[in-house]
């Protein structure tokens, strides 16, 4: 009996030592398992980061390729250039100006803008940018913006499939201050094969200065919701021509007003 009593403390001490050993072993293996899972998680996250930009770009292209082609057929601006600018300037549609102003091309207010405005730090602090009702309106205004400004006039002498000429020309004309702007546009076009959208139905105006232009007159009665911008888009004419032809003051029109629109045949 005394022998058993003497052995009990020894057994307790031995069990304690073994349990401590097990704890030590657990501590050794636990971090190893966590380290492995963390590495796996990092790999998954990195893969997501690699695929997300491509998927985002493809979704953007799918969404806006139709309107880019439509604008090309009206104005002669390569659809590839429009899409590349949209991708770059809007951050694939998730940039600040795209989200908060539907502005996909980074177009600033300039002197003649009378629509809503938003202020954002760009080349300078708190610069004024145009706000659009929706993203399609941004695409429409982009075409008019390039077409109506004399510094971009030389671009419209290029073919609508000459995306490299357009990219370099936009940089030369000062569309953006980034010295690598043209290179970025070309890289986007070639990476996503945007030139596949450049097959155009656009007919360049004849260079024969003696050829007479034929027009027909349309009378448009202003309805609720009409603006000079929407009317110009409907008939594919410049806002300035509407104003001059109808003696419109302060760009103001009213419901029921008859607007003379000269449409080229």
C-alpha positions in Angstrom: 0.0 0.0 0.0 2.8 2.4 0.9 4.5 1.5 -2.4 1.4 2.5 -4.3 1.1 5.8 -2.4 4.7 6.5 -3.3 4.1 5.7 -7.0 1.1 8.0 -7.4 3.1 11.3 -7.3 5.5 9.9 -9.8 2.7 9.0 -12.2 1.1 12.4 -11.8 4.5 14.2 -12.6 5.0 11.9 -15.6 1.5 12.6 -17.0 2.1 16.3 -16.6 5.4 16.1 -18.5 3.7 14.2 -21.3 0.9 16.6 -21.6 3.3 19.6 -21.8 5.1 17.8 -24.5 1.9 17.4 -26.5 1.1 21.1 -26.1 4.6 22.0 -27.3 4.1 19.7 -30.3 0.7 21.4 -31.1 2.3 24.8 -30.9 4.9 23.7 -33.4 2.5 22.4 -36.0 -0.3 24.9 -35.7 1.6 27.9 -37.2 2.8 25.7 -40.0 -0.8 24.9 -41.0 -1.8 28.6 -40.8 1.1 29.6 -42.9 0.1 27.2 -45.6 -3.5 28.4 -45.7 -2.4 32.1 -45.8 -0.2 31.3 -48.8 -3.1 29.6 -50.5 -5.4 32.6 -49.8 -2.7 35.0 -51.1 -2.5 32.9 -54.4 -6.3 33.0 -54.8 -6.4 36.8 -54.1 -3.6 37.4 -56.6 -5.4 35.3 -59.2 -8.5 37.4 -58.7 -6.5 40.6 -59.1 -5.1 39.2 -62.4 -8.5 38.3 -63.9 -10.6 41.2 -62.7 -9.2 43.9 -64.9 -9.6 41.8 -68.0 -13.2 40.8 -67.1 -13.9 44.4 -66.3 -12.6 45.6 -69.6 -14.5 43.0 -71.5 -17.7 43.9 -69.8 -17.1 47.6 -70.6 -16.4 46.8 -74.2 -19.5 44.6 -74.5 -21.6 47.4 -72.9 -20.4 50.3 -75.1 -19.2 48.8 -78.4 -22.6 49.4 -80.1 -22.7 53.1 -79.3 -19.1 53.5 -80.2 -19.8 52.0 -83.6 -22.9 54.2 -84.0 -20.9 57.3 -83.3 -18.2 56.2 -85.8 -20.8 55.9 -88.5 -22.1 59.4 -87.8 -18.9 61.3 -87.3 -16.0 59.1 -88.5 -14.3 58.7 -85.2 -12.8 55.1 -84.9 -14.9 53.0 -82.6 -11.6 51.5 -81.3 -10.4 55.0 -80.2 -13.7 55.9 -78.5 -13.7 52.6 -76.6 -10.0 52.9 -75.6 -10.5 56.5 -74.4 -13.6 55.4 -72.5 -11.7 52.5 -70.9 -8.8 54.7 -69.9 -10.5 57.9 -68.9 -13.3 56.2 -66.9 -11.2 53.4 -65.3 -13.4 50.8 -67.1 -16.5 52.6 -65.9 -15.7 52.5 -62.2 -13.7 55.7 -61.9 -14.9 58.7 -59.8 -16.1 60.8 -62.7 -17.8 57.8 -64.4 -19.6 56.8 -61.2 -20.6 60.3 -59.9 -21.0 62.3 -63.2 -21.5 59.7 -65.9 -18.5 61.3 -67.5 -16.5 58.6 -69.3 -14.1 60.8 -71.2 -12.8 63.2 -68.6 -14.3 66.2 -70.5 -14.0 69.4 -68.6 -16.6 72.1 -68.5 -14.9 74.7 -70.7 -16.6 78.1 -71.3 -19.6 76.9 -73.3 -20.9 74.2 -70.9 -24.3 75.1 -69.3 -25.1 71.7 -67.8 -24.5 70.4 -64.3 -21.0 70.4 -63.0 -18.8 68.4 -60.6 -15.4 69.4 -59.2 -12.5 67.0 -59.0 -8.7 67.2 -58.6 -7.0 66.5 -61.9 -4.1 68.4 -63.4 -5.1 71.1 -60.9 -7.1 71.1 -57.7 -10.9 71.4 -57.9 -11.2 71.4 -61.7 -14.7 71.6 -63.3 -16.0 68.5 -65.2 -19.2 68.0 -67.1 -22.1 66.0 -65.6 -24.4 63.9 -67.8 -27.8 62.4 -67.3 -26.4 59.0 -68.3 -23.3 57.4 -69.8 -24.7 57.3 -73.3 -25.0 61.1 -73.3 -21.3 61.2 -72.4 -20.5 59.2 -75.5 -22.7 61.5 -77.7 -21.0 64.6 -76.2 -17.5 63.1 -76.8 -18.2 62.9 -80.5 -19.5 66.5 -80.7 -16.6 67.7 -78.5 -14.1 66.4 -81.0 -16.0 67.3 -84.1 -16.7 71.0 -83.2 -13.2 71.9 -82.0 -10.8 73.3 -84.5 -7.7 71.7 -82.9 -9.1 68.2 -83.7 -10.1 69.1 -87.2 -7.1 67.4 -88.8 -8.0 64.1 -87.2 -11.1 63.8 -89.4 -8.9 63.7 -92.5 -7.7 60.4 -91.3 -9.3 57.1 -92.1 -11.7 55.7 -89.5 -9.5 52.5 -89.3 -6.3 54.5 -88.6 -6.3 54.1 -84.8 -2.6 54.8 -84.5 -2.9 58.1 -86.3 -5.9 59.1 -84.2 -4.2 58.1 -80.9 -1.0 60.1 -81.8 -3.2 63.0 -83.1 -5.2 63.2 -79.9 -2.0 63.5 -77.9 -0.6 66.1 -80.3 -3.8 68.2 -80.1 -3.6 68.2 -76.3 -6.5 66.0 -75.3 -4.5 64.8 -72.3 -1.3 65.9 -70.6 0.0 62.3 -70.0 3.1 62.0 -72.3 2.3 58.3 -72.8 -1.4 58.9 -73.6 -1.2 57.7 -77.3 0.8 54.7 -76.3 -1.7 53.7 -73.7 -4.6 54.0 -76.2 -2.8 51.9 -78.8 -1.9 49.3 -76.2 -5.6 49.0 -75.1 -6.7 48.7 -78.7 -4.3 46.0 -79.5 -4.7 44.1 -76.1 -8.5 43.9 -76.5 -8.6 43.8 -80.3 -10.8 46.9 -80.5 -9.9 47.5 -84.1 -12.5 44.8 -84.9 -15.1 47.4 -84.4 -13.6 49.9 -86.9 -15.5 48.7 -90.0 -17.4 51.9 -90.8 -20.3 53.1 -93.0 -19.1 56.7 -92.6 -18.9 58.6 -95.9 -16.4 61.4 -95.9 -17.6 64.7 -97.4 -16.4 65.3 -100.9 -13.3 67.4 -101.3 -14.7 69.0 -104.4 -15.4 72.6 -103.3 -17.6 73.2 -106.3 -20.0 70.4 -105.5 -23.3 71.7 -104.2 -24.6 70.4 -100.9 -28.2 69.4 -100.9 -30.3 70.0 -97.9 -34.0 69.5 -96.9 -35.8 71.6 -94.3 -37.5 69.9 -91.4 -39.7 71.7 -88.9 -39.4 70.2 -85.4 -42.0 71.2 -82.9 -40.5 71.3 -79.4 -42.0 68.8 -77.0 -41.6 68.2 -73.3 -38.1 67.0 -72.5 -36.6 68.4 -75.7 -33.3 70.3 -75.5 -31.1 71.7 -78.1 -28.7 68.9 -77.4 -31.4 66.2 -78.0 -32.7 67.8 -81.1 -29.2 68.1 -82.6 -28.6 64.4 -81.8 -31.9 63.4 -83.4 -31.2 65.1 -86.7 -27.3 64.8 -86.6 -26.7 68.6 -86.8 -24.6 71.0 -84.8 -26.2 72.9 -81.9 -24.6 76.1 -83.2 -26.5 75.7 -86.6 -29.8 75.3 -84.8 -29.2 78.5 -82.8 -28.1 80.5 -85.8 -30.9 79.3 -88.1 -33.6 80.0 -85.5 -32.2 83.1 -83.8 -32.4 81.4 -80.5 -31.3 83.7 -77.6 -29.5 82.3 -74.5 -30.0 78.8 -75.9 -33.6 78.8 -74.6 -36.4 76.9 -76.3 -40.0 76.4 -75.2 -42.7 73.7 -75.7 -44.6 74.2 -78.9 -41.8 76.2 -80.6 -41.1 75.4 -84.2 -37.4 74.8 -84.9 -36.1 74.9 -88.5 -33.7 72.1 -89.0 -31.6 71.9 -92.2 -30.7 68.2 -92.8 -28.2 67.2 -95.5 -29.6 64.7 -98.0 
